[in-house]
Amino acid sequence: MATTRSVTDMKVRNSLKSLRSRHRDNRLVRRKGRVYIINKTQRKFKARQG
């Protein structure tokens, strides 16, 4: 059974610095001990450090 990735799926990356510079609305957020990139206008840039 193949899984399909939708726009709201989150990338898991070792480093988020390069992802943050990809769009001007990207925000670096710390929640529950994890570091996230969120973007309210372009949802496809969601990412989590891990």
C-alpha positions in Angstrom: 0.0 0.0 0.0 1.6 3.2 -1.2 1.3 6.3 0.9 0.7 9.7 -0.8 2.3 12.9 0.5 -0.1 15.8 0.7 0.9 19.4 1.0 0.4 19.4 4.8 3.0 16.7 5.4 6.0 17.7 7.4 9.6 17.3 6.4 12.0 16.0 9.1 15.4 17.5 8.7 18.7 17.6 10.6 19.2 21.3 10.0 16.4 23.9 9.5 18.6 26.9 8.7 18.5 26.4 4.9 14.7 25.7 4.9 14.0 28.9 6.8 15.5 31.0 4.1 13.4 29.5 1.3 10.4 31.8 1.9 10.0 35.1 3.6 7.1 34.0 5.8 8.9 31.0 7.3 9.0 31.2 11.1 11.3 29.3 13.5 9.2 28.0 16.5 10.1 26.0 19.5 7.4 23.8 20.9 7.6 20.9 23.4 11.4 20.7 23.0 11.3 20.4 19.2 12.2 23.0 16.6 9.7 23.7 13.8 9.5 25.8 10.7 5.9 27.0 10.1 4.5 29.1 7.3 1.0 30.5 7.4 0.8 31.4 3.7 2.6 28.5 2.1 1.8 25.4 4.1 4.2 23.2 2.1 7.2 24.6 4.0 6.3 22.9 7.2 9.3 21.1 8.8 10.5 19.7 12.0 14.1 19.2 13.3 14.9 15.7 14.2 
